[in-house]
Amino acid sequence: MFSVIYTFEIKADQDKNFILGWKGLTELIYQHEGSRGSRLHRIEGPRYLAYACWPSKSTWQNAGKNMPPEADHFRKLMRESCHKIETNFEMHVVEDLLQDQVFRAD
């Protein structure tokens, strides 16, 4: 698995538009480009961090060719709501211990 970390610096009062754009675009990328999804986190100030998971680096690098026309709407929402968008890290997963549920010892 391959993961990418992004950071976003949001313009004043644009959180709602940014999240709407991020969510819509992320869902389309999952449906049309083969990603494994993404998580969005709010960090200090008007900043967000997202990490996206992909089956491989080549799948990530080749993404974008299969997107439907409505993807442009979500891209525009994201771009217009941000001062800055950065790709911070490209990483290959070595071990994956994230779980879907909290551990319960019975």
C-alpha positions as CSV (number, residue, x, y, z in Angstrom):
1,M,0.0,0.0,0.0
2,F,1.1,3.6,-0.7
3,S,0.0,6.7,1.2
4,V,0.3,10.4,0.6
5,I,0.0,13.2,3.2
6,Y,-1.4,16.6,2.2
7,T,-1.8,19.9,4.1
8,F,-4.3,22.6,3.3
9,E,-4.3,26.2,4.5
10,I,-7.9,27.5,4.4
11,K,-9.1,31.0,3.7
12,A,-11.2,32.7,6.4
13,D,-14.7,31.4,6.7
14,Q,-14.1,28.8,3.9
15,D,-14.0,25.6,6.0
16,K,-17.5,24.4,4.9
17,N,-16.7,24.9,1.2
18,F,-13.3,23.2,1.6
19,I,-14.8,20.2,3.4
20,L,-17.5,19.9,0.8
21,G,-15.0,20.0,-2.1
22,W,-12.6,17.6,-0.4
23,K,-15.3,15.1,0.4
24,G,-16.8,15.2,-3.1
25,L,-13.5,14.9,-4.8
26,T,-12.3,12.2,-2.5
27,E,-15.4,10.1,-3.1
28,L,-15.0,10.4,-6.9
29,I,-11.3,9.5,-6.7
30,Y,-12.3,6.4,-4.7
31,Q,-15.0,5.5,-7.2
32,H,-13.2,6.2,-10.4
33,E,-9.4,6.1,-9.8
34,G,-8.8,3.1,-7.5
35,S,-7.8,4.8,-4.3
36,R,-8.5,3.2,-0.9
37,G,-9.9,6.4,0.5
38,S,-8.7,9.2,2.6
39,R,-9.1,10.8,6.1
40,L,-9.2,14.5,6.8
41,H,-8.0,16.0,10.1
42,R,-8.2,19.5,11.4
43,I,-4.9,20.8,12.8
44,E,-4.0,24.1,14.4
45,G,-5.4,27.3,13.0
46,P,-7.1,27.3,9.6
47,R,-5.2,24.2,8.6
48,Y,-6.2,20.6,7.7
49,L,-4.2,17.5,7.0
50,A,-5.3,14.6,4.9
51,Y,-3.8,11.2,4.1
52,A,-4.9,9.1,1.2
53,C,-4.2,5.5,0.7
54,W,-3.6,3.8,-2.6
55,P,-2.9,0.2,-3.7
56,S,0.4,1.3,-5.2
57,K,2.4,4.4,-6.1
58,S,1.8,3.9,-9.8
59,T,-2.0,3.8,-9.2
60,W,-1.7,7.2,-7.5
61,Q,0.6,8.6,-10.2
62,N,-1.7,7.6,-13.0
63,A,-4.9,8.8,-11.3
64,G,-6.9,11.6,-12.9
65,K,-7.8,10.1,-16.3
66,N,-11.1,8.5,-15.3
67,M,-12.7,11.3,-13.4
68,P,-16.3,12.4,-14.3
69,P,-17.0,16.0,-15.3
70,E,-18.5,16.8,-11.8
71,A,-15.0,16.4,-10.3
72,D,-14.2,19.9,-11.7
73,H,-16.8,21.4,-9.4
74,F,-15.2,19.9,-6.3
75,R,-11.7,20.8,-7.4
76,K,-12.8,24.4,-7.9
77,L,-14.4,24.5,-4.4
78,M,-11.2,23.2,-2.9
79,R,-8.9,25.5,-4.8
80,E,-11.0,28.6,-4.1
81,S,-11.2,27.9,-0.4
82,C,-7.5,27.4,0.1
83,H,-4.5,29.7,0.4
84,K,-2.2,26.8,0.0
85,I,-2.3,23.1,-0.9
86,E,0.8,21.0,-0.4
87,T,1.8,17.4,-0.9
88,N,4.0,16.8,2.1
89,F,5.0,13.1,2.0
90,E,4.8,10.1,-0.3
91,M,5.1,6.9,1.7
92,H,5.2,3.2,1.3
93,V,3.4,1.3,4.1
94,V,5.7,-1.0,6.0
95,E,3.2,-2.3,8.6
96,D,-0.5,-1.5,9.0
97,L,-2.0,-2.0,12.4
98,L,-5.0,0.3,12.1
99,Q,-8.2,-1.5,13.1
100,D,-11.8,-0.9,12.3
101,Q,-12.9,-1.6,15.9
102,V,-11.6,-0.9,19.5
103,F,-10.0,-4.1,21.0
104,R,-12.2,-5.8,23.6
105,A,-10.8,-8.5,25.8
106,D,-13.7,-10.7,26.8
